[in-house]
Amino acid sequence: MKLTKERLVQIIKEEMEGEDVSQEELTTKQELSIKLVQLSKEIRNLKGLDSTEIAELDTIINRLIVLAEKGSVGSALRALNKRIPDGQ
């Protein structure tokens, strides 16, 4: 599944509208949606990413979304989080 800009915008709009989700889920998903919009703006000005790295990030994000849709993203997120340095 390739995550296009249009699909990402659609997902964010759906989450911000709160269709068929509980209030507790909405708050968490809404915060994530807002953060993703903010990050999408910051990426435009980010220096230091080459085309290969951008493609790898795209692949990782797409895989995580697919796993989330299947309801099995938790273990992948924990494993990924352990392997990524905190950047400080």
FIKOLZA-1660 file (N, C-alpha, C; in steps of 0.1 Angstrom, whole numbers, plus 5000, padded with zeros to 4 digits):
% residues 88
   i   px   py   pz ch aa at
   1 5008 4988 5000  A  M  N
   1 5000 5000 5000  A  M CA
   1 5009 5012 5000  A  M  C
   2 5008 5020 4990  A  K  N
   2 5015 5033 4989  A  K CA
   2 5007 5044 4995  A  K  C
   3 5013 5051 5005  A  L  N
   3 5006 5062 5011  A  L CA
   3 5008 5075 5003  A  L  C
   4 4997 5079 4997  A  T  N
   4 4998 5091 4989  A  T CA
   4 4994 5103 4997  A  T  C
   5 4998 5115 4992  A  K  N
   5 4994 5127 4999  A  K CA
   5 4979 5128 5001  A  K  C
   6 4972 5124 4990  A  E  N
   6 4957 5125 4991  A  E CA
   6 4952 5116 5001  A  E  C
   7 4957 5103 5002  A  R  N
   7 4952 5094 5012  A  R CA
   7 4955 5098 5026  A  R  C
   8 4967 5104 5028  A  L  N
   8 4971 5109 5041  A  L CA
   8 4961 5121 5045  A  L  C
   9 4958 5130 5036  A  V  N
   9 4949 5141 5039  A  V CA
   9 4935 5135 5043  A  V  C
  10 4931 5125 5035  A  Q  N
  10 4918 5118 5038  A  Q CA
  10 4918 5112 5051  A  Q  C
  11 4928 5105 5055  A  I  N
  11 4929 5099 5068  A  I CA
  11 4928 5109 5079  A  I  C
  12 4936 5120 5078  A  I  N
  12 4936 5130 5088  A  I CA
  12 4922 5137 5089  A  I  C
  13 4916 5140 5078  A  K  N
  13 4902 5146 5078  A  K CA
  13 4892 5136 5085  A  K  C
  14 4893 5124 5082  A  E  N
  14 4884 5114 5088  A  E CA
  14 4886 5113 5103  A  E  C
  15 4899 5113 5107  A  E  N
  15 4902 5112 5122  A  E CA
  15 4898 5125 5129  A  E  C
  16 4899 5137 5123  A  M  N
  16 4896 5149 5129  A  M CA
  16 4881 5151 5130  A  M  C
  17 4873 5145 5121  A  E  N
  17 4859 5145 5121  A  E CA
  17 4853 5135 5132  A  E  C
  18 4861 5125 5136  A  G  N
  18 4858 5116 5146  A  G CA
  18 4847 5106 5142  A  G  C
  19 4848 5101 5130  A  E  N
  19 4838 5092 5125  A  E CA
  19 4839 5078 5132  A  E  C
  20 4829 5074 5138  A  D  N
  20 4828 5060 5144  A  D CA
  20 4839 5057 5153  A  D  C
  21 4844 5066 5161  A  V  N
  21 4854 5063 5172  A  V CA
  21 4850 5068 5185  A  V  C
  22 4854 5062 5196  A  S  N
  22 4850 5067 5209  A  S CA
  22 4858 5080 5212  A  S  C
  23 4854 5088 5222  A  Q  N
  23 4860 5100 5225  A  Q CA
  23 4875 5098 5229  A  Q  C
  24 4877 5087 5237  A  E  N
  24 4891 5084 5241  A  E CA
  24 4900 5081 5229  A  E  C
  25 4895 5074 5219  A  E  N
  25 4903 5071 5207  A  E CA
  25 4905 5084 5199  A  E  C
  26 4894 5092 5198  A  L  N
  26 4895 5104 5190  A  L CA
  26 4906 5113 5195  A  L  C
  27 4907 5115 5208  A  T  N
  27 4917 5124 5214  A  T CA
  27 4931 5120 5209  A  T  C
  28 4934 5107 5211  A  T  N
  28 4947 5102 5207  A  T CA
  28 4949 5103 5192  A  T  C
  29 4940 5098 5185  A  K  N
  29 4941 5099 5170  A  K CA
  29 4941 5113 5165  A  K  C
  30 4934 5122 5171  A  Q  N
  30 4934 5136 5167  A  Q CA
  30 4947 5142 5170  A  Q  C
  31 4953 5139 5181  A  E  N
  31 4966 5145 5184  A  E CA
  31 4977 5140 5175  A  E  C
  32 4976 5127 5171  A  L  N
  32 4985 5121 5162  A  L CA
  32 4983 5128 5148  A  L  C
  33 4971 5130 5144  A  S  N
  33 4968 5136 5131  A  S CA
  33 4974 5150 5130  A  S  C
  34 4972 5158 5141  A  I  N
  34 4977 5171 5141  A  I CA
  34 4993 5171 5141  A  I  C
  35 4999 5161 5148  A  K  N
  35 5013 5160 5147  A  K CA
  35 5018 5156 5133  A  K  C
  36 5011 5147 5127  A  L  N
  36 5015 5143 5113  A  L CA
  36 5014 5155 5103  A  L  C
  37 5004 5163 5105  A  V  N
  37 5003 5175 5096  A  V CA
  37 5015 5184 5099  A  V  C
  38 5018 5186 5112  A  Q  N
  38 5030 5195 5115  A  Q CA
  38 5042 5189 5109  A  Q  C
  39 5044 5176 5111  A  L  N
  39 5057 5170 5106  A  L CA
  39 5057 5171 5090  A  L  C
  40 5046 5170 5084  A  S  N
  40 5046 5171 5069  A  S CA
  40 5051 5184 5065  A  S  C
  41 5048 5195 5072  A  K  N
  41 5052 5208 5069  A  K CA
  41 5067 5209 5072  A  K  C
  42 5072 5203 5083  A  E  N
  42 5086 5204 5087  A  E CA
  42 5095 5197 5077  A  E  C
  43 5090 5186 5071  A  I  N
  43 5098 5177 5062  A  I CA
  43 5102 5185 5050  A  I  C
  44 5094 5195 5045  A  R  N
  44 5097 5203 5034  A  R CA
  44 5110 5211 5035  A  R  C
  45 5113 5215 5048  A  N  N
  45 5124 5223 5050  A  N CA
  45 5136 5215 5056  A  N  C
  46 5134 5202 5058  A  L  N
  46 5144 5193 5064  A  L CA
  46 5156 5191 5054  A  L  C
  47 5168 5193 5059  A  K  N
  47 5180 5191 5051  A  K CA
  47 5186 5178 5057  A  K  C
  48 5193 5171 5048  A  G  N
  48 5200 5159 5052  A  G CA
  48 5194 5146 5049  A  G  C
  49 5182 5146 5042  A  L  N
  49 5176 5134 5038  A  L CA
  49 5178 5133 5023  A  L  C
  50 5184 5121 5018  A  D  N
  50 5185 5119 5004  A  D CA
  50 5173 5111 4999  A  D  C
  51 5172 5109 4986  A  S  N
  51 5161 5102 4980  A  S CA
  51 5159 5088 4985  A  S  C
  52 5170 5081 4988  A  T  N
  52 5169 5068 4994  A  T CA
  52 5163 5068 5008  A  T  C
  53 5168 5077 5016  A  E  N
  53 5163 5078 5029  A  E CA
  53 5148 5082 5029  A  E  C
  54 5144 5090 5021  A  I  N
  54 5130 5094 5020  A  I CA
  54 5122 5082 5016  A  I  C
  55 5126 5074 5006  A  A  N
  55 5119 5062 5002  A  A CA
  55 5118 5052 5013  A  A  C
  56 5129 5051 5021  A  E  N
  56 5129 5041 5033  A  E CA
  56 5119 5046 5043  A  E  C
  57 5118 5059 5046  A  L  N
  57 5109 5064 5055  A  L CA
  57 5094 5061 5051  A  L  C
  58 5092 5063 5038  A  D  N
  58 5079 5061 5032  A  D CA
  58 5075 5046 5034  A  D  C
  59 5085 5037 5031  A  T  N
  59 5082 5023 5032  A  T CA
  59 5079 5019 5047  A  T  C
  60 5086 5024 5056  A  I  N
  60 5084 5022 5070  A  I CA
  60 5070 5027 5075  A  I  C
  61 5067 5039 5071  A  I  N
  61 5054 5044 5075  A  I CA
  61 5042 5036 5069  A  I  C
  62 5044 5033 5056  A  N  N
  62 5034 5024 5049  A  N CA
  62 5032 5011 5056  A  N  C
  63 5043 5004 5060  A  R  N
  63 5042 4992 5066  A  R CA
  63 5035 4993 5080  A  R  C
  64 5038 5003 5087  A  L  N
  64 5032 5005 5100  A  L CA
  64 5017 5008 5099  A  L  C
  65 5013 5015 5089  A  I  N
  65 4999 5018 5087  A  I CA
  65 4992 5005 5083  A  I  C
  66 4998 4997 5075  A  V  N
  66 4992 4984 5071  A  V CA
  66 4990 4975 5084  A  V  C
  67 5000 4975 5092  A  L  N
  67 5000 4967 5105  A  L CA
  67 4989 4972 5114  A  L  C
  68 4988 4986 5115  A  A  N
  68 4978 4992 5123  A  A CA
  68 4964 4988 5118  A  A  C
  69 4962 4988 5105  A  E  N
  69 4949 4984 5100  A  E CA
  69 4945 4970 5103  A  E  C
  70 4955 4961 5104  A  K  N
  70 4953 4947 5108  A  K CA
  70 4952 4946 5123  A  K  C
  71 4955 4956 5131  A  G  N
  71 4955 4955 5145  A  G CA
  71 4967 4949 5152  A  G  C
  72 4978 4949 5144  A  S  N
  72 4990 4942 5150  A  S CA
  72 5002 4950 5149  A  S  C
  73 5001 4963 5151  A  V  N
  73 5012 4972 5150  A  V CA
  73 5020 4974 5163  A  V  C
  74 5015 4970 5174  A  G  N
  74 5021 4972 5187  A  G CA
  74 5035 4966 5189  A  G  C
  75 5037 4954 5185  A  S  N
  75 5050 4948 5187  A  S CA
  75 5060 4954 5177  A  S  C
  76 5056 4957 5165  A  A  N
  76 5065 4964 5155  A  A CA
  76 5069 4977 5160  A  A  C
  77 5060 4985 5166  A  L  N
  77 5064 4998 5172  A  L CA
  77 5073 4997 5183  A  L  C
  78 5071 4987 5192  A  R  N
  78 5080 4985 5203  A  R CA
  78 5094 4981 5199  A  R  C
  79 5095 4972 5189  A  A  N
  79 5108 4968 5184  A  A CA
  79 5115 4980 5177  A  A  C
  80 5108 4987 5169  A  L  N
  80 5113 4998 5162  A  L CA
  80 5118 5009 5171  A  L  C
  81 5110 5012 5182  A  N  N
  81 5114 5022 5191  A  N CA
  81 5127 5018 5199  A  N  C
  82 5129 5006 5201  A  K  N
  82 5141 5001 5208  A  K CA
  82 5153 5003 5200  A  K  C
  83 5152 5002 5187  A  R  N
  83 5163 5002 5177  A  R CA
  83 5167 5016 5173  A  R  C
  84 5158 5026 5174  A  I  N
  84 5161 5039 5170  A  I CA
  84 5167 5048 5181  A  I  C
  85 5179 5054 5179  A  P  N
  85 5184 5062 5189  A  P CA
  85 5176 5075 5191  A  P  C
  86 5176 5081 5203  A  D  N
  86 5167 5092 5206  A  D CA
  86 5171 5105 5199  A  D  C
  87 5183 5105 5193  A  G  N
  87 5187 5117 5185  A  G CA
  87 5193 5128 5193  A  G  C
  88 5195 5126 5205  A  Q  N
  88 5201 5137 5213  A  Q CA
  88 5216 5135 5215  A  Q  C
% end
